[in-house]
Amino acid sequence: MCEAEYMALAMTTKHHVWLKRGTQELLKKDIPTALYCDSNAAIHVAYNPKLNDRSKHINIAYHFS
């Protein structure tokens, strides 16, 4: 379950960054935005991406920096 939520969080973050940069380019100003996640496990993996027994199966492509 954590892997699917983490993958969704990574994809959402990529889209969020893309939209934020596009909005900044069009409007010429920074608009504060927030990204929320209700999965504690996905948040923990996002803040601490080092490999351990539970997260070693998550593909490296989803570790977004």
PDB file of N, CA, C and O in Angstrom:
ATOM      1  N   MET A   1       0.823  -1.190   0.000  1.00  0.00           N
ATOM      2  CA  MET A   1       0.000   0.000   0.000  1.00  0.00           C
ATOM      3  C   MET A   1       0.869   1.257   0.000  1.00  0.00           C
ATOM      4  O   MET A   1       0.544   2.225  -0.686  1.00  0.00           O
ATOM      5  N   CYS A   2       1.937   1.259   0.736  1.00  0.00           N
ATOM      6  CA  CYS A   2       2.811   2.427   0.810  1.00  0.00           C
ATOM      7  C   CYS A   2       3.429   2.729  -0.550  1.00  0.00           C
ATOM      8  O   CYS A   2       3.587   3.893  -0.919  1.00  0.00           O
ATOM      9  N   GLU A   3       3.776   1.691  -1.289  1.00  0.00           N
ATOM     10  CA  GLU A   3       4.430   1.909  -2.581  1.00  0.00           C
ATOM     11  C   GLU A   3       3.507   2.648  -3.545  1.00  0.00           C
ATOM     12  O   GLU A   3       3.945   3.583  -4.215  1.00  0.00           O
ATOM     13  N   ALA A   4       2.257   2.255  -3.628  1.00  0.00           N
ATOM     14  CA  ALA A   4       1.311   2.905  -4.535  1.00  0.00           C
ATOM     15  C   ALA A   4       1.085   4.359  -4.134  1.00  0.00           C
ATOM     16  O   ALA A   4       1.031   5.239  -4.993  1.00  0.00           O
ATOM     17  N   GLU A   5       0.956   4.609  -2.854  1.00  0.00           N
ATOM     18  CA  GLU A   5       0.749   5.979  -2.386  1.00  0.00           C
ATOM     19  C   GLU A   5       1.987   6.832  -2.612  1.00  0.00           C
ATOM     20  O   GLU A   5       1.879   8.011  -2.950  1.00  0.00           O
ATOM     21  N   TYR A   6       3.168   6.241  -2.426  1.00  0.00           N
ATOM     22  CA  TYR A   6       4.410   6.971  -2.666  1.00  0.00           C
ATOM     23  C   TYR A   6       4.572   7.282  -4.154  1.00  0.00           C
ATOM     24  O   TYR A   6       5.013   8.375  -4.511  1.00  0.00           O
ATOM     25  N   MET A   7       4.222   6.335  -5.022  1.00  0.00           N
ATOM     26  CA  MET A   7       4.299   6.557  -6.459  1.00  0.00           C
ATOM     27  C   MET A   7       3.333   7.674  -6.873  1.00  0.00           C
ATOM     28  O   MET A   7       3.679   8.524  -7.693  1.00  0.00           O
ATOM     29  N   ALA A   8       2.139   7.668  -6.312  1.00  0.00           N
ATOM     30  CA  ALA A   8       1.166   8.724  -6.610  1.00  0.00           C
ATOM     31  C   ALA A   8       1.670  10.072  -6.114  1.00  0.00           C
ATOM     32  O   ALA A   8       1.498  11.082  -6.796  1.00  0.00           O
ATOM     33  N   LEU A   9       2.286  10.103  -4.945  1.00  0.00           N
ATOM     34  CA  LEU A   9       2.841  11.340  -4.404  1.00  0.00           C
ATOM     35  C   LEU A   9       3.968  11.867  -5.292  1.00  0.00           C
ATOM     36  O   LEU A   9       4.065  13.074  -5.512  1.00  0.00           O
ATOM     37  N   ALA A  10       4.808  10.987  -5.797  1.00  0.00           N
ATOM     38  CA  ALA A  10       5.902  11.401  -6.681  1.00  0.00           C
ATOM     39  C   ALA A  10       5.366  11.981  -7.985  1.00  0.00           C
ATOM     40  O   ALA A  10       5.850  13.016  -8.444  1.00  0.00           O
ATOM     41  N   MET A  11       4.381  11.335  -8.582  1.00  0.00           N
ATOM     42  CA  MET A  11       3.798  11.846  -9.826  1.00  0.00           C
ATOM     43  C   MET A  11       3.075  13.171  -9.596  1.00  0.00           C
ATOM     44  O   MET A  11       3.155  14.079 -10.422  1.00  0.00           O
ATOM     45  N   THR A  12       2.374  13.276  -8.479  1.00  0.00           N
ATOM     46  CA  THR A  12       1.682  14.520  -8.153  1.00  0.00           C
ATOM     47  C   THR A  12       2.677  15.650  -7.952  1.00  0.00           C
ATOM     48  O   THR A  12       2.426  16.779  -8.373  1.00  0.00           O
ATOM     49  N   THR A  13       3.795  15.362  -7.318  1.00  0.00           N
ATOM     50  CA  THR A  13       4.824  16.370  -7.095  1.00  0.00           C
ATOM     51  C   THR A  13       5.407  16.855  -8.420  1.00  0.00           C
ATOM     52  O   THR A  13       5.627  18.053  -8.601  1.00  0.00           O
ATOM     53  N   LYS A  14       5.656  15.937  -9.339  1.00  0.00           N
ATOM     54  CA  LYS A  14       6.181  16.332 -10.651  1.00  0.00           C
ATOM     55  C   LYS A  14       5.200  17.242 -11.381  1.00  0.00           C
ATOM     56  O   LYS A  14       5.603  18.251 -11.960  1.00  0.00           O
ATOM     57  N   HIS A  15       3.921  16.894 -11.359  1.00  0.00           N
ATOM     58  CA  HIS A  15       2.905  17.733 -12.008  1.00  0.00           C
ATOM     59  C   HIS A  15       2.765  19.073 -11.298  1.00  0.00           C
ATOM     60  O   HIS A  15       2.579  20.108 -11.938  1.00  0.00           O
ATOM     61  N   HIS A  16       2.856  19.048  -9.978  1.00  0.00           N
ATOM     62  CA  HIS A  16       2.751  20.265  -9.171  1.00  0.00           C
ATOM     63  C   HIS A  16       3.871  21.239  -9.541  1.00  0.00           C
ATOM     64  O   HIS A  16       3.619  22.428  -9.737  1.00  0.00           O
ATOM     65  N   VAL A  17       5.098  20.744  -9.637  1.00  0.00           N
ATOM     66  CA  VAL A  17       6.243  21.588  -9.995  1.00  0.00           C
ATOM     67  C   VAL A  17       6.071  22.139 -11.405  1.00  0.00           C
ATOM     68  O   VAL A  17       6.348  23.314 -11.645  1.00  0.00           O
ATOM     69  N   TRP A  18       5.616  21.304 -12.343  1.00  0.00           N
ATOM     70  CA  TRP A  18       5.414  21.739 -13.721  1.00  0.00           C
ATOM     71  C   TRP A  18       4.375  22.864 -13.795  1.00  0.00           C
ATOM     72  O   TRP A  18       4.595  23.879 -14.456  1.00  0.00           O
ATOM     73  N   LEU A  19       3.242  22.672 -13.108  1.00  0.00           N
ATOM     74  CA  LEU A  19       2.199  23.696 -13.112  1.00  0.00           C
ATOM     75  C   LEU A  19       2.655  24.982 -12.432  1.00  0.00           C
ATOM     76  O   LEU A  19       2.349  26.078 -12.901  1.00  0.00           O
ATOM     77  N   LYS A  20       3.383  24.850 -11.334  1.00  0.00           N
ATOM     78  CA  LYS A  20       3.863  26.029 -10.608  1.00  0.00           C
ATOM     79  C   LYS A  20       4.828  26.841 -11.472  1.00  0.00           C
ATOM     80  O   LYS A  20       4.734  28.067 -11.519  1.00  0.00           O
ATOM     81  N   ARG A  21       5.745  26.172 -12.149  1.00  0.00           N
ATOM     82  CA  ARG A  21       6.688  26.881 -13.020  1.00  0.00           C
ATOM     83  C   ARG A  21       5.977  27.534 -14.195  1.00  0.00           C
ATOM     84  O   ARG A  21       6.315  28.655 -14.577  1.00  0.00           O
ATOM     85  N   GLY A  22       4.991  26.844 -14.774  1.00  0.00           N
ATOM     86  CA  GLY A  22       4.238  27.430 -15.874  1.00  0.00           C
ATOM     87  C   GLY A  22       3.447  28.647 -15.437  1.00  0.00           C
ATOM     88  O   GLY A  22       3.384  29.644 -16.157  1.00  0.00           O
ATOM     89  N   THR A  23       2.844  28.569 -14.261  1.00  0.00           N
ATOM     90  CA  THR A  23       2.088  29.699 -13.724  1.00  0.00           C
ATOM     91  C   THR A  23       3.008  30.873 -13.433  1.00  0.00           C
ATOM     92  O   THR A  23       2.651  32.019 -13.708  1.00  0.00           O
ATOM     93  N   GLN A  24       4.175  30.611 -12.887  1.00  0.00           N
ATOM     94  CA  GLN A  24       5.132  31.681 -12.609  1.00  0.00           C
ATOM     95  C   GLN A  24       5.579  32.357 -13.901  1.00  0.00           C
ATOM     96  O   GLN A  24       5.735  33.577 -13.949  1.00  0.00           O
ATOM     97  N   GLU A  25       5.782  31.562 -14.941  1.00  0.00           N
ATOM     98  CA  GLU A  25       6.226  32.133 -16.210  1.00  0.00           C
ATOM     99  C   GLU A  25       5.132  32.990 -16.850  1.00  0.00           C
ATOM    100  O   GLU A  25       5.420  34.045 -17.416  1.00  0.00           O
ATOM    101  N   LEU A  26       3.893  32.542 -16.761  1.00  0.00           N
ATOM    102  CA  LEU A  26       2.790  33.294 -17.366  1.00  0.00           C
ATOM    103  C   LEU A  26       2.429  34.544 -16.572  1.00  0.00           C
ATOM    104  O   LEU A  26       2.199  35.603 -17.155  1.00  0.00           O
ATOM    105  N   LEU A  27       2.377  34.431 -15.253  1.00  0.00           N
ATOM    106  CA  LEU A  27       1.927  35.552 -14.425  1.00  0.00           C
ATOM    107  C   LEU A  27       3.061  36.433 -13.924  1.00  0.00           C
ATOM    108  O   LEU A  27       2.814  37.523 -13.408  1.00  0.00           O
ATOM    109  N   LYS A  28       4.295  35.980 -14.067  1.00  0.00           N
ATOM    110  CA  LYS A  28       5.482  36.734 -13.630  1.00  0.00           C
ATOM    111  C   LYS A  28       5.472  37.029 -12.128  1.00  0.00           C
ATOM    112  O   LYS A  28       6.011  38.044 -11.686  1.00  0.00           O
ATOM    113  N   LYS A  29       4.854  36.131 -11.346  1.00  0.00           N
ATOM    114  CA  LYS A  29       4.909  36.271  -9.892  1.00  0.00           C
ATOM    115  C   LYS A  29       4.779  34.894  -9.260  1.00  0.00           C
ATOM    116  O   LYS A  29       4.257  33.956  -9.864  1.00  0.00           O
ATOM    117  N   ASP A  30       5.260  34.798  -8.046  1.00  0.00           N
ATOM    118  CA  ASP A  30       5.236  33.534  -7.321  1.00  0.00           C
ATOM    119  C   ASP A  30       3.939  33.425  -6.529  1.00  0.00           C
ATOM    120  O   ASP A  30       3.604  34.311  -5.742  1.00  0.00           O
ATOM    121  N   ILE A  31       3.221  32.346  -6.742  1.00  0.00           N
ATOM    122  CA  ILE A  31       2.003  32.085  -6.000  1.00  0.00           C
ATOM    123  C   ILE A  31       2.274  30.921  -5.060  1.00  0.00           C
ATOM    124  O   ILE A  31       2.618  29.830  -5.515  1.00  0.00           O
ATOM    125  N   PRO A  32       2.125  31.134  -3.752  1.00  0.00           N
ATOM    126  CA  PRO A  32       2.389  30.036  -2.814  1.00  0.00           C
ATOM    127  C   PRO A  32       1.388  28.894  -2.989  1.00  0.00           C
ATOM    128  O   PRO A  32       0.185  29.115  -3.127  1.00  0.00           O
ATOM    129  N   THR A  33       1.905  27.694  -2.979  1.00  0.00           N
ATOM    130  CA  THR A  33       1.063  26.511  -3.118  1.00  0.00           C
ATOM    131  C   THR A  33       1.467  25.481  -2.075  1.00  0.00           C
ATOM    132  O   THR A  33       2.546  25.565  -1.490  1.00  0.00           O
ATOM    133  N   ALA A  34       0.602  24.521  -1.849  1.00  0.00           N
ATOM    134  CA  ALA A  34       0.875  23.457  -0.890  1.00  0.00           C
ATOM    135  C   ALA A  34       0.467  22.122  -1.497  1.00  0.00           C
ATOM    136  O   ALA A  34      -0.451  22.055  -2.314  1.00  0.00           O
ATOM    137  N   LEU A  35       1.147  21.076  -1.098  1.00  0.00           N
ATOM    138  CA  LEU A  35       0.837  19.726  -1.532  1.00  0.00           C
ATOM    139  C   LEU A  35       0.575  18.907  -0.283  1.00  0.00           C
ATOM    140  O   LEU A  35       1.420  18.846   0.610  1.00  0.00           O
ATOM    141  N   TYR A  36      -0.573  18.287  -0.213  1.00  0.00           N
ATOM    142  CA  TYR A  36      -0.965  17.526   0.974  1.00  0.00           C
ATOM    143  C   TYR A  36      -0.991  16.040   0.673  1.00  0.00           C
ATOM    144  O   TYR A  36      -1.296  15.621  -0.444  1.00  0.00           O
ATOM    145  N   CYS A  37      -0.665  15.249   1.690  1.00  0.00           N
ATOM    146  CA  CYS A  37      -0.708  13.789   1.590  1.00  0.00           C
ATOM    147  C   CYS A  37      -1.184  13.250   2.931  1.00  0.00           C
ATOM    148  O   CYS A  37      -0.716  13.691   3.981  1.00  0.00           O
ATOM    149  N   ASP A  38      -2.108  12.303   2.904  1.00  0.00           N
ATOM    150  CA  ASP A  38      -2.638  11.765   4.151  1.00  0.00           C
ATOM    151  C   ASP A  38      -2.038  10.415   4.529  1.00  0.00           C
ATOM    152  O   ASP A  38      -2.485   9.785   5.488  1.00  0.00           O
ATOM    153  N   SER A  39      -1.039   9.970   3.789  1.00  0.00           N
ATOM    154  CA  SER A  39      -0.404   8.688   4.078  1.00  0.00           C
ATOM    155  C   SER A  39       0.890   8.919   4.860  1.00  0.00           C
ATOM    156  O   SER A  39       1.870   9.430   4.319  1.00  0.00           O
ATOM    157  N   ASN A  40       0.881   8.542   6.119  1.00  0.00           N
ATOM    158  CA  ASN A  40       2.076   8.716   6.949  1.00  0.00           C
ATOM    159  C   ASN A  40       3.250   7.899   6.426  1.00  0.00           C
ATOM    160  O   ASN A  40       4.395   8.344   6.506  1.00  0.00           O
ATOM    161  N   ALA A  41       2.985   6.722   5.898  1.00  0.00           N
ATOM    162  CA  ALA A  41       4.058   5.878   5.372  1.00  0.00           C
ATOM    163  C   ALA A  41       4.710   6.525   4.149  1.00  0.00           C
ATOM    164  O   ALA A  41       5.936   6.527   4.034  1.00  0.00           O
ATOM    165  N   ALA A  42       3.909   7.072   3.238  1.00  0.00           N
ATOM    166  CA  ALA A  42       4.457   7.725   2.052  1.00  0.00           C
ATOM    167  C   ALA A  42       5.226   8.982   2.431  1.00  0.00           C
ATOM    168  O   ALA A  42       6.267   9.271   1.839  1.00  0.00           O
ATOM    169  N   ILE A  43       4.735   9.725   3.399  1.00  0.00           N
ATOM    170  CA  ILE A  43       5.438  10.922   3.874  1.00  0.00           C
ATOM    171  C   ILE A  43       6.777  10.537   4.488  1.00  0.00           C
ATOM    172  O   ILE A  43       7.782  11.209   4.255  1.00  0.00           O
ATOM    173  N   HIS A  44       6.799   9.461   5.270  1.00  0.00           N
ATOM    174  CA  HIS A  44       8.043   9.007   5.898  1.00  0.00           C
ATOM    175  C   HIS A  44       9.070   8.602   4.838  1.00  0.00           C
ATOM    176  O   HIS A  44      10.245   8.949   4.960  1.00  0.00           O
ATOM    177  N   VAL A  45       8.653   7.884   3.818  1.00  0.00           N
ATOM    178  CA  VAL A  45       9.580   7.483   2.748  1.00  0.00           C
ATOM    179  C   VAL A  45      10.054   8.711   1.973  1.00  0.00           C
ATOM    180  O   VAL A  45      11.212   8.767   1.557  1.00  0.00           O
ATOM    181  N   ALA A  46       9.175   9.696   1.776  1.00  0.00           N
ATOM    182  CA  ALA A  46       9.558  10.905   1.041  1.00  0.00           C
ATOM    183  C   ALA A  46      10.610  11.708   1.803  1.00  0.00           C
ATOM    184  O   ALA A  46      11.544  12.235   1.199  1.00  0.00           O
ATOM    185  N   TYR A  47      10.466  11.803   3.124  1.00  0.00           N
ATOM    186  CA  TYR A  47      11.438  12.548   3.920  1.00  0.00           C
ATOM    187  C   TYR A  47      12.718  11.759   4.163  1.00  0.00           C
ATOM    188  O   TYR A  47      13.775  12.355   4.369  1.00  0.00           O
ATOM    189  N   ASN A  48      12.644  10.437   4.143  1.00  0.00           N
ATOM    190  CA  ASN A  48      13.788   9.593   4.448  1.00  0.00           C
ATOM    191  C   ASN A  48      13.919   8.528   3.351  1.00  0.00           C
ATOM    192  O   ASN A  48      13.537   7.379   3.573  1.00  0.00           O
ATOM    193  N   PRO A  49      14.454   8.885   2.165  1.00  0.00           N
ATOM    194  CA  PRO A  49      14.446   7.955   1.032  1.00  0.00           C
ATOM    195  C   PRO A  49      15.519   6.867   1.063  1.00  0.00           C
ATOM    196  O   PRO A  49      15.648   6.113   0.099  1.00  0.00           O
ATOM    197  N   LYS A  50      16.289   6.767   2.146  1.00  0.00           N
ATOM    198  CA  LYS A  50      17.309   5.721   2.168  1.00  0.00           C
ATOM    199  C   LYS A  50      16.640   4.344   2.162  1.00  0.00           C
ATOM    200  O   LYS A  50      15.538   4.166   2.682  1.00  0.00           O
ATOM    201  N   LEU A  51      17.322   3.400   1.575  1.00  0.00           N
ATOM    202  CA  LEU A  51      16.754   2.070   1.428  1.00  0.00           C
ATOM    203  C   LEU A  51      16.776   1.320   2.750  1.00  0.00           C
ATOM    204  O   LEU A  51      17.771   1.331   3.474  1.00  0.00           O
ATOM    205  N   ASN A  52      15.671   0.675   3.048  1.00  0.00           N
ATOM    206  CA  ASN A  52      15.612  -0.249   4.169  1.00  0.00           C
ATOM    207  C   ASN A  52      14.803  -1.457   3.718  1.00  0.00           C
ATOM    208  O   ASN A  52      14.424  -1.539   2.550  1.00  0.00           O
ATOM    209  N   ASP A  53      14.534  -2.381   4.607  1.00  0.00           N
ATOM    210  CA  ASP A  53      13.848  -3.616   4.219  1.00  0.00           C
ATOM    211  C   ASP A  53      12.460  -3.373   3.640  1.00  0.00           C
ATOM    212  O   ASP A  53      12.008  -4.134   2.784  1.00  0.00           O
ATOM    213  N   ARG A  54      11.785  -2.332   4.089  1.00  0.00           N
ATOM    214  CA  ARG A  54      10.424  -2.089   3.630  1.00  0.00           C
ATOM    215  C   ARG A  54      10.359  -1.277   2.341  1.00  0.00           C
ATOM    216  O   ARG A  54       9.375  -1.373   1.607  1.00  0.00           O
ATOM    217  N   SER A  55      11.379  -0.487   2.052  1.00  0.00           N
ATOM    218  CA  SER A  55      11.302   0.393   0.883  1.00  0.00           C
ATOM    219  C   SER A  55      12.292   0.038  -0.218  1.00  0.00           C
ATOM    220  O   SER A  55      12.391   0.773  -1.201  1.00  0.00           O
ATOM    221  N   LYS A  56      13.017  -1.046  -0.093  1.00  0.00           N
ATOM    222  CA  LYS A  56      14.020  -1.353  -1.112  1.00  0.00           C
ATOM    223  C   LYS A  56      13.401  -1.785  -2.439  1.00  0.00           C
ATOM    224  O   LYS A  56      14.086  -1.771  -3.462  1.00  0.00           O
ATOM    225  N   HIS A  57      12.137  -2.165  -2.449  1.00  0.00           N
ATOM    226  CA  HIS A  57      11.481  -2.592  -3.683  1.00  0.00           C
ATOM    227  C   HIS A  57      10.921  -1.425  -4.489  1.00  0.00           C
ATOM    228  O   HIS A  57      10.479  -1.624  -5.620  1.00  0.00           O
ATOM    229  N   ILE A  58      10.930  -0.209  -3.934  1.00  0.00           N
ATOM    230  CA  ILE A  58      10.408   0.944  -4.655  1.00  0.00           C
ATOM    231  C   ILE A  58      11.433   1.374  -5.704  1.00  0.00           C
ATOM    232  O   ILE A  58      12.609   1.564  -5.395  1.00  0.00           O
ATOM    233  N   ASN A  59      10.985   1.519  -6.909  1.00  0.00           N
ATOM    234  CA  ASN A  59      11.860   1.870  -8.029  1.00  0.00           C
ATOM    235  C   ASN A  59      12.518   3.227  -7.797  1.00  0.00           C
ATOM    236  O   ASN A  59      11.885   4.145  -7.275  1.00  0.00           O
ATOM    237  N   ILE A  60      13.765   3.351  -8.177  1.00  0.00           N
ATOM    238  CA  ILE A  60      14.528   4.589  -7.982  1.00  0.00           C
ATOM    239  C   ILE A  60      13.922   5.745  -8.769  1.00  0.00           C
ATOM    240  O   ILE A  60      14.150   6.902  -8.418  1.00  0.00           O
ATOM    241  N   ALA A  61      13.157   5.465  -9.822  1.00  0.00           N
ATOM    242  CA  ALA A  61      12.548   6.518 -10.633  1.00  0.00           C
ATOM    243  C   ALA A  61      11.536   7.337  -9.854  1.00  0.00           C
ATOM    244  O   ALA A  61      11.227   8.461 -10.250  1.00  0.00           O
ATOM    245  N   TYR A  62      11.012   6.807  -8.758  1.00  0.00           N
ATOM    246  CA  TYR A  62      10.009   7.532  -7.983  1.00  0.00           C
ATOM    247  C   TYR A  62      10.604   8.393  -6.889  1.00  0.00           C
ATOM    248  O   TYR A  62       9.872   9.135  -6.234  1.00  0.00           O
ATOM    249  N   HIS A  63      11.900   8.322  -6.669  1.00  0.00           N
ATOM    250  CA  HIS A  63      12.555   9.177  -5.657  1.00  0.00           C
ATOM    251  C   HIS A  63      12.840  10.520  -6.319  1.00  0.00           C
ATOM    252  O   HIS A  63      13.895  10.716  -6.923  1.00  0.00           O
ATOM    253  N   PHE A  64      11.901  11.426  -6.201  1.00  0.00           N
ATOM    254  CA  PHE A  64      11.954  12.746  -6.854  1.00  0.00           C
ATOM    255  C   PHE A  64      12.669  13.716  -5.947  1.00  0.00           C
ATOM    256  O   PHE A  64      12.330  13.824  -4.769  1.00  0.00           O
ATOM    257  N   SER A  65      13.664  14.434  -6.478  1.00  0.00           N
ATOM    258  CA  SER A  65      14.384  15.421  -5.674  1.00  0.00           C
ATOM    259  C   SER A  65      14.104  16.810  -6.164  1.00  0.00           C
ATOM    260  O   SER A  65      14.624  17.777  -5.608  1.00  0.00           O
TER     261      SER A  65
END
